[in-house]
Amino acid sequence: MKLPSFRLRIALLSAALAGSTLVGFGAVSWFQIYNAKISRLDAELLNHLMRATPNFPPPEEPPASAAFPRRENSGVDAASTSLRDAPRTAALSDHRRHRSQWQFYEDSLSYSFGSNTKTPVALVVLDTNNNILYQSNSLPADLEVNRLLLKRLQLTPLAPSPKREPPPLPPNTNPSFERPPLIRPRPPQFVTERTTTAVWRIGAAKFPNAQIAIAVSLQAVDREMATIRNIFLVSIPGALLLVAVGAWLVSGGALRPIRQLTGVIQQVTVKGLDQRIPIGTTDVEFVELIQVFNLMLSRLERSFTQASRFSGDAAHELKTPLTILQGELERTLQQVDPGSEVQQRLSNLLDEVRRLSGIMRKLLLLSLADAGKMSLYLVEVDMSELLMEMLEDVEMLAPHLTVQTDFTDGLRVKGDRDLLIQVLQNLFSNAIKYNLANGWIKIRAHQTPLTLCVTIVNASKDIPLSDRDRIFDRFYRGDPSRNRKVEGIGLGLSLAREITRAHRGDLTLDLTSSGQTAFTLTLPMK
């Protein structure tokens, strides 16, 4: 299975790791900031609860009418009645005064919790008998909040009064006598409650002379936390993008030697074995790999050079003896009696010598092509004329085949005429040898401003897929059962493609329908 790009995987993995880290850090930071804000709010609530009772002592309830009983038929005048009602009037006045003080205290709390804007606050004050001395009524949800405050006061235990420092012990006191521990008030407990309209932080405390509960809306805290959350939501994707881009660039720099190695491998051909990868600016981790690859190229270059030199030397050394042997056989063949058995044997020997000469000539051309030394005598070649000559040969060698042509006169190209004739002879020879009985051959040629294409199609058995990839390999002849009666050694197509590539063209095996084979020769116009 082919995996995605290694560089892409590094970038995505880095982004994933960084993303999980940033998300975790952002979540922990958000909760830490939220808890810190709540703790600061609790400290301020505690401070206000501790200062509320000393600053604003709860007033006494105005006396009931039973506290000033009226006697029937007492005969007291209006002056004595006024004297009787004076304490009651003073109590009412004192109650209104303390209520206004609690109202002022509640208003001051709205700006006492670290915000420049007014914070919704609810306040409930009870006396020791659980009578309501003051409760907020300025907020739309005061009734619901007041119920929560009263409920919280019921759950809050009474804090014991703090003890004063005991007097010093007399001198004759037993040293083992221990002082009783000082009992300090229990600090208030703070809870978060939710109403239909808001979330509140509630604190309550009971004192010997009063009970007080304060609720502070968490709207300001929620707004600040929403701002922090939005900052995280914007900054984390941006940070992930930067991490991904950075990982992409860093991984690209780290994989640069691999790209160099790939580029050199792509250039490794018989003519490009002298390529080497420089090690000067390479990371230490890739130095050994590049050194091994360079050594491998050196060994391949040496092996190919030796093989090419052997082929060229062998072909060159055998060329002269075969030429002499061919000449002697031809001269001897002229001296023997026509139709004799000796003449037949000499004719067979001459055919084999000519075959060996052709093989040597092909090996010599291939060795020159491997070394990049195939010399071309470039002239203007009339491909239409060459194709007509090939057609005459086909009609003479295979008169049973049907030949169809589709090309015009005047198809000219720059090339080596003799080598191009050899390419065409090879293609037509294969079209004849691998054709079917009563088969056919089609020749198509067309010219464009840049290329000249010649396609030769013939009826044949289907070429297996395993053979299609190796059909241009040297000495490869495919399935023996298919080629048992066909002469050849498997050098023709390989040499034809090398000649075509020496002309900066190409020779390819086309994809065709069943029952036919097609080769396309492509040559550049310039």
Secondary structure, 3 states (H helix, E strand, C coil): CCCCCHHHHHHHHHHHHHHHHHHHHHHHHHHHHHHHHHHHHHHHHHHHHHHHHHHCCCCCCCCCHHHCCCCCCCCCCHHHHHHHHHHHHHHHHHHHHHHHHHHHHHHHHCCCCCCCCCCCEEEEEECCCCCEEEECCCCCCHHHHHHHHHHHHHHCCCCCCCCCCCCCCCCCCCCCCCCCCCCCCCCCCEEEEECCCCEEEEEEEEECCEEEEEEEECHHHHHHHHHHHHHHHHHHHHHHHHHHHHHHHHHHHHCHHHHHHHHHHHCCCCCCCCCCCCCCCCCHHHHHHHHHHHHHHHHHHHHHHHHHHHHHHHHHHHHHHHHHHHHHHHHHHHHCCCCCHHHHHHHHHHHHHHHHHHHHHHHHHHHHHHCCCCCCCEEEEEHHHHHHHHHHHHHHHCCCCEEEEECCCCCEEEEEHHHHHHHHHHHHHHHHHCCCCCCEEEEEEEECCCEEEEEEEEECCCCCHHHHCCCCCCCCCCCHHHHCCCCCCCCHHHHHHHHHHHCCCEEEECCCCCCEEEEEEEEECC
